[in-house]
Amino acid sequence: MRVIIVGGGMIGVHIARELIAEKRDVVIIEKDAERSRVVSNELDCMVINDDGCSADVIMKAGASSSAWFLALTGSDEVNMVSCGLAAAGSPGINTVARVANPFYSALSSGQLKALGVGSVIDPSRETAGQVAAIVEQGFAEAVIPLHGGSIQLRRVEADELPDFLGRSLREVKENQNRSFLAAAVCTDTGFEVPSGDYVVQPGDTLYLLGKPDELDTVAGPVDALKIAARKVLIVGATDICKRLIEKLHQRERVVGRGLGKALEKVYRGRQQISVLDVCRDDAKSIAKTFPGVDVSYGDSSEDGVLEQVGAAKADLVVCVTESQSFNVLTAQLAKILGARKSVAVTQNDRYMSVLPTLEVDALVSVKSAVSAAVLELVRTAHIRTLYMFHEAEAEVVELELAPQSLAVGKKLMDLDLPKGVLVAFIIRGGAISVPSGSALMHGGDVLGFVLAKADIPALERVFGGRRGD
């Protein structure tokens, strides 16, 4: 399957790298000559140094034989126009445009179709959605909530689990008599998705996957998950800030719905959102858009500013400025001052590897948020990334089994899954379980996997086919 990407910037290159790892045929169109040279040296794919808004260039890239056209430059207009040209010249191609202006993301599907755009991806909206999700589900530095928080991926040091040391994972599960999986292990020599024969060693880092109550029994409860975010301070009056406030207000309305107007007002009043920004005009824009939000302007790096806006008493501080290093440092400072939790938004995954050494509770990467949204569209079985391991080219993913899939009616053990793919969970009728090999596949099942990125095409072949094709 060929995928054309317009834009060799950070997000374009990241998605290209993901698709190349999944053995896709990728072509990148990048206008800047120096950037094209760098991308060509970094990636094993065709790179065309030319204008992505040229119909001739788009055809030269092979649009007529491509399945997807991803316009991911930093210009909304370039992305929209190039998608329109690709759709006009190749009617069967699927087009995706990265946009920042909410005007474009508010267009209906019919309006987008008229412009030749199949889908739009707004980085600010995707990033804010991830922040809002972890706020809603509860989070702690060592806990990654999945599927609405009904499943957790926990990072635990093996030394904290003396009953695990020196035993195989199979023995550990038999002794614990609990339903959980060791989804991954990090050792001194690297990262692996372990089999049941793996013997846990001192110094190992385990990623345990299971229901929260099961993991509480195995590894102990995480008290930080129970902290409700009622007093929220957002540092940075950016587009992500605006989208996050919208998400939090939307959540309040949904929870309060049905309580009656008087009680709903009381409920919504329980969440206090404050915003701090160094620019007076940006702060005023937030105040005008969201009258119920307490807005201040000032430099959070100056003495006393964070204290004045109540960071020390905040349940949650979210740092969303344009500088990722500033966000990480400010989130760290907020925790030192007394904030119960803090989140930093980063542009890339550079800081993920040092998260365990920071006071910050969570990092949310714009690059990863956009990549996850785009890859879910591109993958034929609608495979959704739940978590990317920063230690290796591996992911936790899930997919919903279509009723017409060739896998329906087969036992899990009879499916031609690549060696090393771990079936992590199955959700059927709202009930979550760790399936056995004899589990029969039904249409509508949601299946979770831990696997290397290179195995995703095989997963598509097994679950993405249709009866009668």
Secondary structure, DSSP 8 states (H G I E B T S, - for coil): -EEEEE--SHHHHHHHHHHHHTT-EEEEEES-HHHHHHHHHHSSSEEEES-TT-HHHHHHTTGGG-SEEEE-SS-HHHHHHHHHHHHHH-TT-EEEEE--SHHHHTS-HHHHHHTT-SEEE-HHHHHHHHHHHHHHH--BTTEEEEGGGTEEEEEEEGGG-TTTTTSBHHHHHHHHT--EEEEEEEETTEEE---TT-B--TT-EEEEEE-HHHHHHHH---GGGG----EEEEE--SHHHHHHHHHHHHHHHHHHTTS-HHHHHHHHTT-EEEEEES-HHHHHHHHHH-TTSEEEES-TTSTTHHHHTTGGG-SEEEE-SS-HHHHHHHHHHHHHHT-S-EEEEESSSTTGGGGGGSS-SEEEEHHHHHHHHHHHHHSTT--EEEEEETTTTEEEEEEE--TTBTTTTSBGGGS---TT-EEEEEEETTEEE---TT-B--TT-EEEEEEEGGGHHHHHHHHS-BTT-
